[in-house]
Amino acid sequence: MLIGEWNETLLTWFFSRRPLERVYLRIDDGELDRLNAEQALGLDSPADDLIAAIREEVQGAPSLRWLRRQGDEWRSRSDPDEAPPWLAVLALSVLVVARETERGSLAFYPPFSEALGLTTVLTQVDYEESLYKWWVDLASWLTDVNEGKRGLPSWRRIPHAGPRCVIGHPYTQVLLRREDSRDIDAFLRSLGQVGPGDLEVTDPATAGADLLRRLRQWAAQRRVSGRLWDILHGTRREASDSLQYMLLDRLLDEVDATGARGLEREARLVVTLDDWADRRLRFAAIAPASVGLWESQTLEVDGQMIGPLEEGEPYPTPIPVDATALDNGVSVVAGSDVTLVYRPSDVVALAARDWSMWCSIDDAEAGETVYLLVADTAAARLRRLLDGFGLTSIDGVPEGWQLYGPSPLASGNNLDALGLPIRKAWQAVPRLVGGLEVARRSYLVGGPPAVIVPSDDTEMPLRLDGDPLDAALGDASTIDLTSLNLGRGHHQIDVGPYRLTFELHTFDELPIVAESVGRTRLGAFAPVGGGEGEPVFIGAARRPTAAYDPAVLAPIGARMVALGLPGHAAECSAHMGAWAVDAGLPQLVFEPAQGSSYSGGRRPIHPIRWMAVQEHPASAWSVTRVQRVTDPGQEAEETAAGSSLALDVVSEIGTAPTVLRDGHPDDSVAASQDWAEYARSVKATP
Amino acid sequence: MTATEGADLILEWCSLKGGGSRHSFEAACRSVLGPLARPPQLLHELELSGHIEVDWVHSGRWWVAPPVLGFVEGAGGNAVLLGARSPKTMSLLNRLQEVGDIRALTLVPQGSASPTAVFVGVSSIAALTTAGHAIGAEPKTTVRLEYKDALVPLETAVAAGTREYTSSGIQAKRLNVATLRFEPCEVRFGNWMPGCYEQMSYGLRRYLYVDDEGGLHNVDRWIAVHAEINRARGSTIGAPNPLSWSPESQSLFCDARAQLPTMWARAAVMCTGLLPIRHVDRADGHYLDEYRGVLGTTYNRIRLTLGYKTQRASTTEKVS
């Protein structure tokens, strides 16, 4: 094969992974044999063919000048589909390191030069001008040009100087085999709890060493591969150094707000089940940690708005769970730049955890109670695991699938059949939790987050805004900042080599409420619509708004008389609830007590049309205001001398009473006319 | 920061946040109130007061409600502020008081870790409207009436939860109407006998009411409990009347083992805007919730829709 063909083949083999998945250019003789077989290359010795193709291209020139020029042109084109022209050379460097390491040798330049077919040994300068830059270019191409869609690099942060700086790139690629990576991935899962921008590494060397130390502790608590154990506890310093780089690289990728993780615009679709009432399988969307960086946290699927999404919380979608979706996966554009993705698997485990429904999970915990949604084709493989799981009958389980459970996952090797990493609570780096967060890393004054620090036997120095912080503020692993009464502005917490920053705000705005969901009269939740129909309550508001129906609210006065039909009147007693007195509320208005009556009163006046109010105590009866009563439910009792009192009242008022507006904005004139009409009718009553 | 200040701050946070999960609320609550925080209780109190809505069972989410300045009958011209509020709301109210647009601003504490009730004193509907608009709140004079009128008969609420199938009954508990406690029972193969049941489902307690015809109803806990009490009262078993009312104090007392369902509790709370007070009944030691200032018409509507006869309360036997 020619070098171009090798470049294309390697690109397909190594860089066609899932988006944002960490990729390794993991070349050794075994991998090349696998590639040869699976890609049907038909080569007798793929390693020899690779070497021959490169020699043909390099032509013995130690400067690799021709490839460097091709590389510059390739970089300038920024084509996400064009294979890098030097990819095969990087692969060869990895192959050489793999072979040398296998032999227990640290040699690199001579065997690599020989593989390239150079007449002289490659110098470090030549290396730095070519391969070192190409590794950086490859990382940039994956991250920036391809936006992580071909996977994310795993070699970005190899230092330019120091031990293993030269062969650090290729070495990291073959340090661990596939089976070892699973352990590292399980360890690194805890890093997934920190999102883009959540953490800064202020001292990379110390942070790398710290991560390695924590990995050692973690590995001591569980079975890890022999190779990984040897690296962690063996004497090969170069191996553990490279492992440090890998761990640090992963951490920095997770927290780099401007990196590919920060650009992540994919929400995970999970299969959900409410086995109590709904009893149907559904898809829900779960947003990643980067959701706070999205322009909009709201998605649209089939015309239905979903969200605003909150990291890690499931939001139901209208996407149906059918055999096609389960077998082939789902990828739906659900907004300007957000994609909802379900990745297929022949067994789907659903757990409850902190959610209020069962959700499919991407890691499993021994002893955890789960439902298992299993494809018929996988049932035989899971036979042992499914012992103790009964079949569950619910509507809408797709054909070719069965739902089992719920039942606890027995520990042991059976769990491996699920194909999920084992979940283990582990805190590798500090992070912020809780607090009154209103935007990403922005909290209300008085509600700062707590800091979770990795708990182990090593005390990390803690500083808050540059000053030493007393770690005894919380328990062993949680530092509570609430009692510190932190003020507005930016704050930073240094925990060993890590720095966490956040901001405290006071918000001088009135709340703006998006009315989305309310309760029906039955107490069930329903969307708040703008139209007519069934009333929906959201707090104290009713939608649609009820017809205007004001209650009486009269200024406090010395005396109040209710006037009903002409000739009917009642004197009301002032009313204030005992609860209101107990609560210390001031009495500001005169509210007639329900059913209050003038002494000797008998017959109820219904309806009360007007209230006459004497505002200030006076020796003489002097009505200063009248107020129209618009609540037809008001009742009072007629006075024995009602007729004369009503006449007296009207007489006292004279011809120019002050008529109170009763809440309608422009009705005082109309109210005055009404009162005049009423007063005339009272006078006309014998 | 006191626990009350913490609860008020959490309400402000809810108002700014707009909505979220119970999980995030609990984390926020613990951050502010510390290890002694009782997030579900605070969430329930905010819900009862009409500050937020909580879907406890299905989505596990909460939403803040729009601000409402609701006139409270018998409050001497004070309106209660419900729904969302922020420091800006309070600063505007203070300014309105300074210029005389409102007559009073009274903060009523409601327990150590409960939000403060904010009462705005007005002397006319027009002033209520002005104050409401100034703080972005909907002025209302009919909140209590709207809730009272919205109450449906218990049978209607039960019928709305009717399902053909429900859960298996594994480790279910059944309500003993004599003690109003759930006790372990055996349900075989999803064969439910008439009664009220509790079963754990993914960390949540779920409730089922099975009527005399074997109909299955997945309903709110308190609807299920009252339905079962009603069923028992119609049979030879007999059951207590958990509601009583004091015409003197206008207080509605409700046995805390058979609490008012959300809409009914709201109708009672909206009479004053204040949360119920929990007492111990000296007679038998169980807890009672006292809803203050519940007008007779509202009490009647509550008891009739829940299916109970009038029962006069004796307030002398209750200790806060």
Interface residues (C-beta under 8 A of the other chain):
Chain A: D274 D275 W276 A277 D278 R279 P308 E310 E313 P316 A352 D354 W355 S356 M357 W358 V433 G434 G435 L436 E437 V438 L444 G446 G447 P448 P449 A450 D480 T482 N485 T506 F507 D508 E509 L510 P511 I512 V513 A514 E515 S516 V517 G518 R519 R521 L522 G523 A524 F525 P535 F537 I538 G539 A540 A541 R542 A546 D549 P550 A551 L553 A554 P555 I556 H575 M576 G577 A578 W579 A580 D582 A583 G584 L585 P586 Q587 L588 V589 E591 Q594 L660 R661 D662 G663
Chain B: M1 E5 G6 L9 I10 E12 W13 S15 L16 K17 G18 G19 G20 S21 R22 H23 S24 A27 A28 R30 S31 V32 G34 G50 H51 I52 E53 D55 W56 V57 H58 S59 G60 R61 W63 V64 A65 P66 P67 V68 G70 F71 V72 E73 G74 A75 G76 G77 N78 L82 G83 A84 R85 S86 P87 K88 T89 S91 L92 R103 A104 T106 V108 A117 F119 G121 V122 S123 S124 I125 A126 L128 T129 I135 G136 E138 K140 T141 T142 V143 L145 E146 Y147 A150 L151 V152 T156 A157 A160 R163 Y165 T166 S167 Q199 S201 Y202 G203 L204 R206 N218 D220 I223 S249 Q250 S251 P261 T262 M263 R266 M270 T272 L274 R292 G293 L295 G296
